Each structure stands twice: as structure tokens, then as C-alpha cells.
Amino acid sequence: MPDPSDLLAALDPEQRQVAQTIRGPLVVVAGAGTGKTRAITHRIAYGVATNVYQPTEVLAVSFTTRAAGEMRARLQQLGAGGVQARTFHSAALRQARFFWPQVYGGELPEVTGSKIPLVVEATRKVGLRPDQSVLRDLASAIEWAKVSNVRPAQYAGKAKDARREVGDLQPSQVGEVYAAYEEVKRGHHRIDMEDILLVTAAMLTEDERVAAQVRSQYRWFVVDEFQDVNPLQATLLDLWLGGRDELCVVGDPRQTIYSFAGAKAEYLTGFTRRYEDAQRVDLVRNYRSTPQVVAAANAVFDRRTFGVTLEAQRSAGDPVTYRGFGDEPAEAAYVAGEVRRLHDRGLPYRDMAVLFRINAQSEAYEEALGAQGIPYVLRGVERFFERGEVRQAVTLLRAAAVSETEASGDLAGQVRDVLSGLGYTADPPAASGAVRDRWESLHALVSMATDLGGNASLADLVNDLERRAATANAPTADGVTLATMHSAKGLEWEAVFCVGMQEGTVPLVHATTEAEIEEERRLFYVGITRARSFLTISWAAARQAGGRGNRQPTRFLDRLLPADHAARSQGRPQPKAKKVRLVARPDDFDEALFEKLRAWRTEQAQEQSVPAYVIFNDQTLEQLTILKPSDVRELVKVKGIGQAKLDQYGEDVLRVIGGE
């Protein structure tokens, strides 16, 4: 068992306050990169070490399996290995499986892996035949209704209030599908993910024995990412507590990005109103990002917005880069070039990410990175040429190309005609979600046809698409991450490119109410705060090469763009920012020595499996090249070489400089 004082020693003052506040209701408002997991795991471990908590009486809840696993690992290291760290669903499923036989008899019904097959059956039951994208949106609508405690009979009214749309279906029709879905599910003796929470809540409500046993088992509760709690989860949490207030919640209202799925930040922001004696601790010290990135993140919000203003703890880094481009292909080509440049400087591809708003934006970056032979991996995004609608479209285009006799009209027009068979229209759908994603994917194919232009035929287009698909689908191991900003939540990289940050995309054109626009602002903030050291924010005036450039950078950049940045009003690409050196190179700069030092650094980095800049950054190598220190006394004067690096690398550096 660790000594309690040792647990507190490694914490900053605010984290220490969290750790020592082990009784009563506590709300921790934790900004991005402020070490919230460290704070709450040390709080639990401190409670165990001081004999206030018994490990088996603590339930720590997070929102992802990865986060729960990380919490368990940290608690194990801190001497609190008996603590239950689970997701809401995992904790509820464990209880449901244990109590179901006692309350209802028999085994808990099988949990369905996907709603889609049941939704298909439900739509047929009510006489509908929607396509795959509408089926996905129907499944999402049912999920939203269930976590929001909305029953099928209530759906139409509640959906209208929430401005929820599913393709061209009326809310009343969606309500009918929802009711049929529940009937179909019962007929198959299945439950879904939301039912796991619902049946657990029902047993806690209806059976006093179940409630008493659960409440005697768990006395202390911690909930991470509390800004993402939905009404159903809040109901279950209240039932677990049973009127007690030994609850610690942690979250950041500025990272509430799942309102569309039912999340209610009000549970976090209203915590001190519900628990009037609750204590609040703000974690504001950002350990993740450079001051430049932190300043950009802080500027996204008005200071009056609920949350915390971050305080950077790292030393100064590179300035944030803001770039406007004439079109999306130019933007993607620039990003690919910057990725290559950073990699040449020693930054592994796995430490870089390209973040965008919607799935359809990935294609341009799959193409641009693939063209330069840069490996990439997609997170939460299906590869463009593997998407169902794209595969269908390419099949139709291939068939049309085979039967083509002579071109009738421009290529893009021919493609639009072919894709109309899949429901494609020139104007985007009013709905969002999977329906909009599907349209964006098909529209990207039309844009590719427009880019070919000239006398290109359908056969030329199909050949081009097949070439792109072959390049994009090359197997990769260690690569640049391509992800939506939603998928990037909870992750971080050394270098982040937030791309496609123009009006109409961020915020989405469908975001018209104040609440919807503020959710988009929070999503933009999440994207920015994924960056540790290098951040680039870019946008394009036109979608396709040579297109009409009338798109403006997102309004969320109004407080971030430098005063002399002309792109806001002109929508024109900016000249490439000059690289600013911290050390001016003299005319007699010894390039040969500099390259020797870089080669030595690369060798060291490979041996230690770390990025090259962890050994020394380029500025330090430049100073070594200029100053040419001949002994330890001169070496220690070089900026960037402290005692630790002197001990580890000093002799090697002096040998390289001495020509050995």
C-alpha cells in the first residue's frame, strides 16, 4: 500500500485538492490536457490508502472501454487494483446478468450486435423500403429516443422539438418504425445496448432486494466525461446512488460534442445547483500543448462561456499556422507536403493527424497522401472506396462506360445522370447524418469527374477511380491518422492539421440554431486541443480544382486569425508562411557538420524508438554547428542542453563535432 503523502507528491495544487477531497459531492471541471485522469485516479488511490474507501466499494465509470482500461491500469499501479472501473454499459450488463435470473427467471436475453437487421424488419412491417443510409439514421434516431427516455408514442412530438430529421420520413413514420422495432426485438428475444441500461434501471426501481444489494456493494462513485451523460445514464446513476451523495464527477462543458446523441451538459453545469453543498475544483494547467496551441484554444470561446481558461505549462513552440487555399485539392496537397516535411525532420507518421468535420472529406487526403507514398490509417472513418454507396456507384459507372457509344454532354453531367439511379440529386438533402454522408460521397465522385474535365470519357473516369482505389487501399501499419473531429475526442498527436475549416462545413450548413452552432464551436475546440506541438488550421475557397472560390474561413476563426491575415475577406490562398529560425545562420554555416549531427540524431532516435526531436531539435543542432563547443563547459552553454542531456549525449556530440 503506497504512502498517502507519496500519492500527493506528484500532483499540482489543483490535482492535489481533487485527490484530498474524498468525501461528499465533488465536481471537477477539467480543461483539455489538464491531467484529469491522473487527478481522479489519485483521488481514488488516496481514499484507499487512507482507509476511507474499500477498493471493492468504488465504482468508477467512463465512456469508452479504452478509457476504462486506462483507469484500471493506473489504479493498479497506485495500489487500488480492486476498484471497478467500467463503462456505463459494462457495469449495467454485469448487474443485469446477475440479477435477471432472480427477478425474471431464465437468462438475460441476447444482446444484439447491430440494430440494422431489426430496423430492416421493422420498416417492412410498416410498409417502408428505405436505403442503407436511411436505415442507419433510423437506428440512430431510435438510440437517441431510448437514451432520452422518449417512448415510441412520444417520438413525433419530441423529435420535432429536437429538430431531428431522418431522410424524407415524417417524424410520425419514424415513431411507427420505432414501435415496430421494439415489437420485432421482443419477438426475437433480443435486447439492444440501450436496453442494458433500461432493464438494470427497471430492476433497481422495481425490486428492493436488487437496489439494496447494489447500494451495499458500491458506496463511492466517480464518473468521468460527465458532460456526455444522457438522461438514461443519469437515471441509472441516481438509482445506483439511492439518495446518497458520495459522488465525484469530472468533465469539460467545452467538450460537449454528443448532444445529437442525447448528451446533456446540464448535468455537469448544474451539478452545484443540484448538490448545494458540492465542492468545485477547476483543473486549468494544460500539460499537453504548447502556449501557442493553448492560446488558440482559449480564443475559440468567449470568457463568459462555462468552462475553464487553460494555462499552458510547456515552453514556447512553433506558431499556429493558418492557411487559406483556392480549392480543396490544393489544400490537401499542401497538408501532404507538410506531413512529409515534418517526417523528414524526425516526426513519425503515427504522431500526426488530419482532422475534418465529415467523413466525405477523407477522400482528398487519402488521395494526396497516397500520391506521395505517405502511409495513413483511418479512425472512425470507412475508407472512401470501401463505402457501400461508392462501391455501388463505381459499379454503375463501369457498366455505363462499357455500354457508352459516344459522349452526350459533359462528363460531370453524365456522372450525375448515372448516379441519379442511386438517388443522387444536385442539391444536398435537408437531413444530416448518414443520408448527408451518403450524398457527400456521391457528390465527391461528381467533383472528380469535373476535375478530369476536357474530353475525358466515362471509361477515363472509371480508370482514374480504380487507380485511386488501388492506391488508397494499400496496406499500412504506421501512418498518419485521418479522422473526424468526433472520432479524435480523447486522443492527441504531436502535429494536427484541422482541415476544411470553412463556413458551411464548420459549422455545418444545417446548424442554424444557437445551440447547434455552439456545439460546432465546441467540436472545433476539440480538434484544436488534440495538438501537442504543431497545429495547422486550413480552409479552401472552392471544393474542386479551378472552382468558383466564394467560401470563407469559419466564423470560429474570427478571434484567432492574425490581424494581417487577408484570407478572411478575400477567400484567396495565402503565401506559404516562412519558416522562422530561432538561430540566424551565418554565411559560413557548416552544412556538412549540421548534416552529421542530424545523422547522429536519427541514429540515436532509431535506437531508442523515439522521435528525433526528443534527442535535440533542429535549433539546438544549429547552435551546436555555429558554436562548435570543444568541451563540456562550452557544451552546457548551448540552449536546449540541460544536465540530463549533457550526461546522456555530451560525449557523443563532442566526438561528432571533433570529427571522430
Buried (B, 14 or more C-beta within 10 A) or exposed (E): EBEBEEBBEEBBEBBBBBBBBBEEBBBBBBBBBBBBBBBBBBBBBBBBBEEEBEBEBBBBBBBBEEBBBBBBEBBBEBBBEBBBBBBBBBBBBBBBBBBBEEBBEEEBBEBBEEBBBBBBBBBEBBEBEBBBBBBBBBBBBBBBBBBBBBEBEBBBEBBEEBEBBBBEBEBEBBBBBBBBBBBBBEEBEBBBBBBBBBBBBBBBEEBEEBBEBBBEEBBBBBBBBBBBBBBBBBBBBEBBBEEEBBBBBBBBBBBBBBBBBBBBBBBBBEBBEEBEEBBEBBBBBBEBBBBBBBBBBBBBBEEEBEBBBBEBBBEEBBBBBBBBBBBBBBBBBBBBBBBBEBBEEBBBBBBBBBBBBBBBBBBBBBBBBBEEEBBBBBEBBBBBBEBEBBEBBBEBBBEBBEEBEEEEEBBBBBBBEBBEEBBBEEEBBEBBBBBBBBBBBBBBBBBBBBBBEEEBBBBBBBBBBEEBBEBBBEEBEEBBBBBBBBBBBBBBBBBBBBBBBBBBBBBBEBBEEEEBBBBBBBBBBBBBBBBBBBBBBBBBBBBBBEBEBEBBBBBBBEEBBEEEBEBBEEBEBBEEEEEEEEBEEEEEBBEEBBEBBBEBBEEBBEEEEEBBBEBBBBBBBBBBBBBEBEEEEEBBEBEBBEEEBBEEBBEBBBEBBEEE
